[in-house]
Amino acid sequence: MSSNLIVLPIAIPLLFAAITIFFKNKISIQRKITFLASFLVIISALYNVFLVKEHKLLFLEMGNWISPFGITLALDGINSILVLTSSIVFLATLLYSFKTIDKKRELSFFYPGFLLIMVGINGAFITGDIFNLFVFYEILLMSSYLLLLVGISKEQIKSSISYVLMNVFAGSLFVISVGYLYTIVGSLNMAYISKTIMSLENKNALYLIGAVMIFVFAMKGALFPLFTWMNRAYAAPPIAISVIFAALLTKVGLYSIIRTYSLFYFDSKFIKYLLIYLGVISIIAGCIGAIYQKNLKQIVIFNIVISLGIMVTGTATLNLSGIKGTILYAINDILLKAVLFLIVGLIIYACNVHNIKKCGLINKYPLLGWTFFITTLCLAGVPPFSGFYGKALIIRGLVEDDQIFASIVVTLSGLIIFYSLIKIFLNIFYDNINKELEYKTLPKSLLFPVIALLLVAIISGISSNYFDIFLDQSASTILNPQQYIDLILKKG
């Protein structure tokens, strides 16, 4: 179904970002404008989900240039739910930032940068054009550079160097691979590329291009061994910025892998096993880092590597259980990684503790402590909490695909996640109050977005059976590229 509403999650933050620039020195107006934009994006994203449920796929041909000759935007089950989940995280993070971002940073184009990174992320999810995936990558990266250097400090400069260099290198490889892909298929429209690839007899060159693309997306998604830049880049900025980076930027890399693998390289054993090996090694490397780290932010960052590895292995199966599990796990992970980073920010705010240390915070902030404990259970996949359902489906998909070793690694990763986070709970929260520390009062306005995100995650996980039909529909366009092609090229 053709729909102009598909462009709203991109157009709204872009328009409001331009408006905020006219109020550079009026922070209160910028806050209100950004809040309104974030709220409107959620409304539009939610409405688009309902439209997708009704029509399977929404598309918009920009300038009325029909596919594959013009630029196409497309929304199906998987990217519509990712846009909605991301929009919820953006609003919660914005509310958190009102109390935690200092005035100097706010005056340094924090809010325009915040809205522009929303443009880049939503655009990367929605685009149906492989070159415009690169364009939206650049938009989100340019705005992330701005946010990374807002309120510039020595540590932020150090962390930004590796981050910028990595993305410049990855962007160059991406453009080169897209150029080679264009010379073979003669189009940049993803549906048309997939249709053309199906008719090719010799696909060796395509698989080489696919390996380069997977390398690029693995670098942007922070898979092993390409995640080392993340340890500094995600830990250096304020928590409100780290949340966006950790919860959302990595998922853009994951989504790019899902979309290109399912459309272009679905019949390639080479790409499949490349993804499985990357996923399994990432899980193992993330587990080792999470066990040995003492810094709170770094523990969360290595947990990001673990979860990305789990989702990539689920994607590689390309069967119903694996893809449904990956979608459900991704929704849950976006919300819970945001919660986890926000709680770490509240720990730092409350007692200025950055490493594991006996603090006894649960005696002063019981709600925060038990929120962290429930988040730990969800992320570890303890039944019946929300993280269990997606992981169980991924494991089932791996078993159905005879990937027994990978399924064992995914299963055991839950124990490592639980251990890495429970040691924070036992030391930071569940102990006697440390009289050497000075404790601040936590404003209720800081707790609200944390608890709200956790509730959304729990509800989405527990009620997953109620929208199982939508998950099946979401997986169908991934598992059946011909269906996606027909819907976009209007031949079905």
N, C-alpha and C positions, 0 to 999 in steps of 0.2 A: 504493500500500500504506500502510495506517495503521500508524504506529510511534511508540511513546512515546520511543524513543531519540533522536528528532530534537531533543528539548528539552535534551539533555545539554550540548551546547556553550554553552548559555545558563545552565542551572541550576547546573552545576558551578562556574564562576567566581563566580556570584552568591552561592552558599552559602558558598564559601571566603572571599570578600571580607568577608562578615559575621563569619566566624570570626576573621579576622586582626585585626579591631577590638578583640577581647577581649585581644589580646596587643600592645597599642600600644607598650609599652616593651621588648618582648622581640624584638629584631630577628632573632635566629637562628631563632626559632619562626616568625615571619612569612615568612622566606625559605623554610623547609621547606614551609609550608602553600601558598605561592604556587607553588613548584616542583611539588608534588604535583598541584595543580589544573591547571597548564599541561600536565603529562604526561597526566593523565586526559582532558583535552580533546582532545589529539592522538589518543589511543586511540579515543575515541568518534567523533571526526571521520573517522578512517580506517575504522572499522567502518561508518559511515554511507555512505561512498563505495562500499564493497563492496555494501551493500544497494541503493543507487541504481543501480549497474551491473546488478544483478539485476532490479530492479523499475521502473526508469526514474524513478519519483518516489515520495518518501515524504511523508506529510502527517500532521498531528496537529490535531484539532479540539478546542480547549481547552474543558474543561467539558462535553464531549460535545454541544456546540451545533453542529449540522451546518452546512456551508457553504451559502449565504453569510451565515448569520445570526450565527455565532459568530466568534471569532478563530481564524484558521488559520495554522499554520506549515507550510512546504513546502520540501522539498529535492529539487532535480533535479541534473543533471550540473554545471552551471556554479557554483551556489552551494555545493554540497557540496565541490567541489575548492578553491574560494576559502576556505571555512572551514578546511579541512585545511592549506592553504598558510599562511594567517594564523596558525594555531595553532603551526606550526613556527617561524615568525618570532618569535612571542611567547616561546616557550621559549628560543630562542637569545639573544634580547635580554635575557631575565631572567638568564641565566647571565652575560652581559656586564655587567649592572648590578651584580652582586654585588661586583665589583672597582672599579667606577667611580662608583657613587652614594655620596655621603658620608652619614655617620650622621645629620646634621641633616635631610637630605631623607628618609631612611628613616623617621625618627621623625615625619615630617609626612604620614603616611598615604600614602606612596608605593605600598606593596603593595596596599592596598585600591583605590586609584585605578587601578593597573595591571590588576587583575582586573575592575574595573567597566568599563574601556574595552574589555576583551575581551568582556564581556556586550553592550555596545552594538554593537560591530562584528559579532559573530556573529549577534546578533538582527536587525540590519539586513539581513544576507545571507539569513537563514532565513525571515523573516516573509512571509506571503502576504496581508497586509493593508496597504493603503496608509497608513492612519492610524498603525498601529503601526510603520511605517517611520519616521514622524516621531518616535514615542515613543523608539525605539531610537537615532535620531539624537541626541535630547536626552540620553539616558543617556551615550552616548560623548562628547558635547560637554561635559557637566558634569564627567565624569571627566577629560577633556582639560584643562579649565580648572584642575582641581586639580593635575594633573601639570605644567602649564605654570608654575604659581606655586609649586610645591614648592621650598623653599629660596629664598624670594623675593629677587630682586635688582632693581636699577634697570632693567637691560636687559629683564628678563622682564616687568616692569610695562609698559614701553613697547610691547613686542611683543604683550602680551595685550590691549591696548585695541582695536587694529584687529581682532584675531582674534575677540574677544567681540562687538564691534559688527557685524562682518560676519555672524556666525552668528545673532545676534538678528534681523537684517534678513532673512536667508535663511529662518530658521525661521518668521517671520511670513508671508512670501510663500508658503511651503509650506503652512501651515495654511489660508490663504485659498484657494489653488488646490485643495486637497483638499475644502474646503467647497463650492466651486462644482461640483467634479466629483461630489460626493455629491448635490447638488440635481438634477443631470442624470440620473444612473444609479441613485440610490437605494440604493447599497451601497458598502462600503469594501473588500470582498473583491476582490483583483486579478483573479482568474479571472472572477468575475461581472461586474465592470466591463468586461472585455474582451468577454465574450459580449454584453452590452447594447450596447456601442459598435458591434459588427458589425451590429446590427439598425437602427441609426439612419441616417436618410437625410441630414439636415443635420448636419454635424460641424464647422462653422466655430467654434462656441463651444469645442468640445473642443480644436481645434488652438490656439486662443488660450491655453487652460489648459495645454496641452502646452508651448507656448513659455515660459510662466512656470515650469513645472516644470524644463524644460531649463536655464533661467537659474539656478534654485536649485541644481540638481545640478552645473552648471558652476562655480558659485561654491564649492561644497563640494569639488568635484574639482580646483579650481584651474586652470581653462582660461582662455585669454586672452579678454577683458582683466581677468578677475576673480581673478588669481593674486597680485596685488601684496602682499596681506596675508601670504602664505606666506613671503616672504623673511625677515621678522622672526620670525614665530611659530615656524617650523621651525628657525631658526638659534639662537634664544636659549636654549632649555633644554638640559640635558645630552644627550649623544649617545643614551643609552639611551631617552630620551623622544622625541628627534627621529626615531629609527628607526621607532617606532610611528606617529608622525604621517606621515612621508614615505612609508613603504612601504604603510601600511594605510588611513589615513583617506581619502586621495585615491581609493583603489580602491572605497570605499563609494559615493562619488559616481559613479564609472564604472559600478558594478553597477546603481545606481538608474537611470541613463540606459539601460542595456541592457534592463533589465526593463520599465520603463514604455514605452520606445519600441517594443519588440517586441510588447507586449500591447495598448497603447492607440492608438499612432499609426503602426502599421506601414504603413498605406496613405497616409500624408501626405507628399507631395513637399516641402511647406514644412518640416516637421520634419527630413526627411532632409537637405535642403540646408543647413538651419541647422546641423546636426551636422557636415556636411562642412566648411563654412566655419569653424566654431569650431575644428575639429580642425586644419585646414591653417594657419590663422592662429596657433594655439597652437604648432604645430611651428616655424613661422618665428620667432615671438617668442622661444621657448625657445632656438632655435639662436643668435640674436643675443646673448641674455644669456649663454649658455654660452661663447661665443667671447670676449666682452669682460670677463667676470668674472675676478678674481684670487683672491677669497676661496674657500677650499676648499668650505665648506658651500654657498655661493651657486652654485658651479658644479654641485654635485649637485642643488640645488633647481631650477635651470633645466633640467637633464636630466629631472627629474620632469615638468615642463611639456611637454617634447618627447614623452616616452613616452605621456603622457595624450592628447596630440593624435593620436598614431599610433593608439592604441586606439579613440578616438572615431570617427576616419575609417573604421576597420575595422568598427565597429558600424553605421555609417550605411549600409553596403552592404546589410546584411541578406540576404546570401547565404551559402552554406555555407563557402566559402573565407574570407570576411571574418570570420565569427563564430568559426570554428575557430581562425583566426589570432589573433583578439583574446583568446580564452580562453587559448591557449598563451602568447601574449605577456604577458598579465596575470600568469599563474603565474610566469613567468620574471622579470618586472619586480619583483614583490613581493619575491622572494628576492634579486635582485641589487641593488636599491636599498637593501635592508637591509644587504647586504654592503658596499656603497659607503660608506654612512654610518658603519658600524662601523669601516671602515678609516680614514676621516677622523678618527674619534675616537681611534684608535690612533696616528695621526700626531701629533695634538695631545697625547696622553698621553706619547709618546716624546720629543718635542723642543719642545713648546709652540709650534708653528708653525701659524698660521691661514691664511696667504696663501701663494701660490706663491713658493717661495724655494728656492735650491739647498741641499739638505740632505745628499744622499748616503746616504739611509737604507738603500739596498739593501746597502751594505757591512756594516751592523750587523744589519739585519733582512732577509736575502734572501728568507725565506719570505713575509713580509708584502709585499715588493715584487713578487714574481712572482704572488702572489695578486691584487694590484691589477691587474697587467698582464692576467691571464687574465679578470678581471672586465670590464676595458675591452673586450676582444675579444668577450665574450659580449654586452655591452650594445650594442656597435656593430653586432652582427649579422653578424660575420665568420664565414663557413662554415668548419668544421662546428660551431662553438660554438652554445650553446643559443639565443641570441637570434635566430639566423638563421631558424629554422623558422617561428616565429610571424610574424615580419615578412614573410617570403616569401609566406606564405598571405594576409596582409593586402594586400600588393601585388597578388597574383593576384586577390583579391576586388575590388579597386578597378578593375583592368583589365577584369574581366568585367562590371563595372557601368559601364564607359566613363568612369570618373573618372581620366583620363590624367594631368592636372595634379597631382591629389592623390597618385597613385601615384609620380610623379617626386619630389615633395616628400618623401614617406615614404622613398623610396630614398636620396635625397641626405642626409637627416637622419642616416643612419648614419655618414657621413663627418664631420659636425659633432660627433656624439657621440664618435667616435674622437679627433678633434682636441682637443676640450675636456678629455678625460681623459688623453690621452697627454702633454699638456703638464704635467700633474701628475706623471706617471711620470718624465718626462725631467728635471724640476727637483727634485722632492721625493726621488725614489729614485735615478735613474740619473745620478749625478754624484759628485764627490769629497766626502768628509765635511767638513762646515762646522765648523771648529775653534772658531767663536764660539758654537756651540750646546752646551747641556748635554743629554746623552742619558740617558734612563732605560731600565732593563731592562724589557722587555715580559714579563709573566707568561704562561706557556703557556695558562693558563686563559682569557686574553683572546683568544688566537688560535684556540682550539678552535671557538667558535660561528661565527666568520667563515669558517673553512675548511669547516666542516660545511654551512653554508648554501650556499656556492659549489658544493660537491660535489652537493648535492641539486638545485641549478639545472642543473648540467651534465648530470647523469643524467636529469633530467626532460626536458631538451631533446633529448639524443641518442636517448633511448629513446621519443620521442614516437610513432614508427611502431607501437610495441607496444601502445599504448593508443589507437590511432586510432579503434577502434570506440566507445570511451567518449567520445571527442571528438565523433564523429558523433552519438551519443546526446545529448550535452550540447547540441549545436547544434540538434538537432531540436525540443526544447521551446521554443527561442527562435524558430526559423524557422516553426514550426507552432503558433501560439497556440491553435488548436482542440484540439490534443493536450493542452496544458497545462490548458485549460478542462475537458475531459472527465475527465482524471485527478483534478483537484481536486473537481469537482462530481459525480464518480462517475456519469458518463453514458456512459463509454467502456468 
